[in-house]
C-alpha cells in the first residue's frame, strides 16, 4: 500500500510512506515485560471512564520508519520503495520509508514502548455524545481523513481548528481548507493574526472535547500529523472536568473566570 501526503515544511516537501502492515494499537500488556513503565505514567481509563489528570501518557507508536538504505529491509522492499518514488514523478523532495511495526522482529523498539500509552481514539470514547471540538496545531493538518478516522470524528460534529498561519505555505493551506470543507459539515479554521502575519506563532497542541457530561482537556507535545502521533515519542496530559449544574443555562464567562486559576488560564488562552 502506497500512501503519500504533503507535509508542513515547504509547499514542495512530501512524504511517501509504504506501509508493510499495521501494528496492533494500544498498550502491549501481554508482552513479557508488560510491567515496565516510564516514570510519571498512568493507565488509560476504560471507555466512558474519567481522565483525572494525575500523571502523563505517551502516544502509542506503530513502529519505526526504515528508508531505502536501511539494511534491515529486504531487496524486494528496497526495490518497491524506489519504484514507488519513481511512479510519483516529480513530487519535490520525497522521503520514502517502510513501516517496521513494533511486533516486527526487525524493529528496534521494544513492545513495552506502548505500555501506559494512548492513541487519538482513546480521547473520544463516545462520538455520539461529542458536542463540539477545538483542536490546535503548529503544523498544518496534512491528512484530514486520517485525523477524522483516528479521533473518530463524525462529519456533523462542530469543529474549530486553530493553527499557525504559515504565510509562505498558501498552497498547502488552501488544500487543507478544501479538505476540511469536504470532510466536515460545520468546521471553522482559524489562523490567529491572519494568514499574512509572519510574526504570530501558534505553537500550542491543545484539544478541547466537549461531551454531554464533561469537558476533556488535552495538552500534548504532538502536532496533528501521523508522523507525530504514530512514529514519534510524544507526551500527553488529559483531564476531564464534569459539567457544572449552572452550565445548562445561558453562557456566562464570569462564572468560568471565578472558577479557579486553571479555569481562568484556559479561558484567557482560548
Protein Blocks (a to p, Z undefined) as FASTA:
>chain_A
ZZdddddfbfmbccddddfbdcdedjdfkbmklmpccehiacdddehiacehiacddddd
fbdcddfklmkbcfklmmmmmmmmmmnopnbjadddddddfklmklmbdfklmgoiacfk
lmmmblmlpmbdcdddfbdcfblmlmmmmnopafklccdddddfklmlmmlmmmmmmmmm
mmpmbdcdddehijklmkbccfbdcdddddfkbccddddfbdcbfklmmmpccddddddd
dddfklmmccdfklmmmnojklmmmmmmZZ
